[in-house]
Amino acid sequence: ADMFANEEGGPEPDWVITEREQFSDFRDLNKDGKMDKDEIQHWILPQDYDHALAEARHLVYESDVDKDEKLTKEEVLDNWNMFVGSQATNYGEDLTRNHDEL
């Protein structure tokens, strides 16, 4: 109710319709109308999704100004706030260590 108050006779926003479809098509695997422990685990920690790789790709995509798929020291420094806020860099802790690759 905090995000969407269903008023009688009022149309549902597109995002609510999309969420309902996501639930029925992908989340509720046993089609019982609710999510059990296994379904929640599959949703939160999918076996076929590499979170570290996805975060690394995101950091490179957002910071690689010349789109050569390599980061220069300048590109990293110009986007330092993205790196210090990333789990991939341990919230910036890994950036304080010496790295030969940089």
C-alpha positions, 0 to 999 in steps of 0.5 A, spaced: 500 500 500 505 504 500 507 504 493 500 503 490 494 504 493 489 500 489 483 504 488 476 501 486 475 502 479 482 505 478 487 502 473 493 499 475 499 502 473 504 499 468 509 497 473 504 493 477 502 489 471 509 488 469 510 486 477 504 481 477 507 478 470 514 477 473 511 474 479 507 469 475 511 467 470 518 467 474 517 467 481 512 463 483 515 457 480 510 452 483 504 456 481 501 456 488 500 464 488 505 465 494 513 464 494 516 459 499 523 459 501 526 455 495 523 460 490 525 466 494 532 463 494 532 462 487 530 469 486 535 472 491 541 468 489 540 465 482 544 460 480 546 462 473 547 469 475 554 472 477 554 478 481 561 480 481 561 479 473 555 483 473 558 489 477 565 489 474 561 490 467 557 495 470 563 499 473 567 498 466 561 500 462 560 506 466 567 509 467 570 507 460 569 514 456 573 512 450 569 505 450 575 501 449 573 496 454 579 498 458 580 503 464 585 508 465 587 510 471 584 517 469 578 514 468 578 510 474 579 517 478 574 521 474 569 516 476 572 514 483 565 515 487 562 509 483 568 505 485 568 507 492 560 505 492 561 498 489 561 492 492 566 489 487 571 494 490 569 492 497 566 499 498 573 502 496 577 499 501 581 495 495 583 502 491 587 504 497 592 498 496 597 498 491 596 494 484 600 493 479 595 493 473 593 500 475 
